[in-house]
Amino acid sequence: MSDLPTRRTVQFDHQPIARKARMCGSCNSLIRPGERYHRRQVLTGTTWRMWRRCRTCHQRHTTPEA
């Protein structure tokens, strides 16, 4: 029964992270589910970094500015 508190803290620790993941990386606005765009960036080593974008920021970054 000693591992129950730690397991519970782990679950609660993941909640803010999941909530934070719904924010856009560039404009910091809330992204509604289903409209999340990812852009992967390779950092030093084998770590992957995910940039989450809302739809407007995604289109602004993908479409070349004439």
Secondary structure as UniProt FT lines:
FT   TURN            2..3
FT   HELIX           4..20
FT   TURN            21..22
FT   TURN            25..27
FT   TURN            33..34
FT   STRAND          37..42
FT   TURN            45..46
FT   STRAND          48..53
FT   HELIX           55..62
//
